[in-house]
Amino acid sequence: METISINTSHGGIQGVYRHDSAECRCPMTFAVFTPPQAADGPCPVLYYLSGLTCTHQNVMDKGEYRRAAAEHGVLIVCPDTSPRGNGIANDEAYDMGQGAGFYLDATADPWAKHFRMYSYVTRELPQLIEPNFFADMTRQSIFGHSMGGHGALTIALKNPDTYRSVSAFAPIVNPISVPWGQKAFPAYLGEDRALWRQHDAAALIEDGHRVEEILVDQGDKDQFLTEQLQPEALEAACTNAGIDLTLNMRPGYDHSYFFISTFMEDHIAWHAQRLKA
Ligand SMILES: N[C@@H](CCC(=O)N[C@@H](CS)C(=O)NCC(=O)O)C(=O)O
């Protein structure tokens, strides 16, 4: 693991690191904020998964998570959204290929060789965090934005014993029913719709996967709300399954980091409460 940059912030350390990923078969960059409490012992870990077009850097620059992370003593880990590089499959569109990994393991060519973000986030990255940071791996939670909200929800639903809590900003909750997923899933996963359902939060819940509770914040002026996000699909699935969903509709907010940063501290406090329980 190589250190790209280190900056002291809010009494902790904002670092950017790179390593050769065995899953993605390329160098992967990620950001970690280590809070000041790490000096006294291992801290719980909160993964933030970003949305389409993002790297580790968008949330680091615009997400405003450090003050709350330092207050609550939570380590924040921000991976990239896909493998990247010249020899790696890509697409000119912003919602396919590099920057659009959808947190799944692709099974169809040309994506299958490198696009393994599910295994990267759930297995390889934690194995790298554990020995290199002051992390208490018995206390992990996950959240994310848009495509990263989809990643957080699906990963938590599939691994309820690994993540203590899950939340999302403006998540894609039912990708198999909206254009983003209907474009990406056949490309990455082929025509096997049973496989698509394993990467769809609403479908996973319908198929019996469970978490105790979910926190979602959603702007009502989000430009993707009606076509791509449709939080009512998650609401219906949670109601039927008895999952305690808090869906906060936020008047006036759009899809951007102006929205995310406004509610970032609420989400970190919510996770911190559950990580310390
Ligand atoms: N570039 C896309 C929008 C993609 C987009 O909004 N991406 C969100 C995540 S889904 C994001 O966080 N973008 C990066 C940023 O705002 O810094 C478009 O032209 O419609």
The ligand as a Gaussian input file, in Angstrom:
#p B3LYP/6-31G(d) Opt

LIG

0 1
 N      -22.787000      13.707000     -14.954000
 C      -24.122000      13.196000     -14.833000
 C      -24.578000      13.301000     -13.432000
 C      -23.925000      12.282000     -12.614000
 C      -24.130000      12.570000     -11.168000
 O      -24.969000      13.378000     -10.764000
 N      -23.326000      11.923000     -10.385000
 C      -23.465000      12.093000      -8.965000
 C      -23.592000      10.713000      -8.388000
 S      -24.938000       9.809000      -9.146000
 C      -22.237000      12.754000      -8.404000
 O      -21.979000      12.649000      -7.228000
 N      -21.459000      13.432000      -9.238000
 C      -20.176000      13.975000      -8.864000
 C      -20.189000      15.241000      -8.073000
 O      -21.249000      15.873000      -7.940000
 O      -19.112000      15.641000      -7.582000
 C      -25.044000      13.921000     -15.760000
 O      -24.537000      14.631000     -16.574000
 O      -26.264000      13.737000     -15.675000

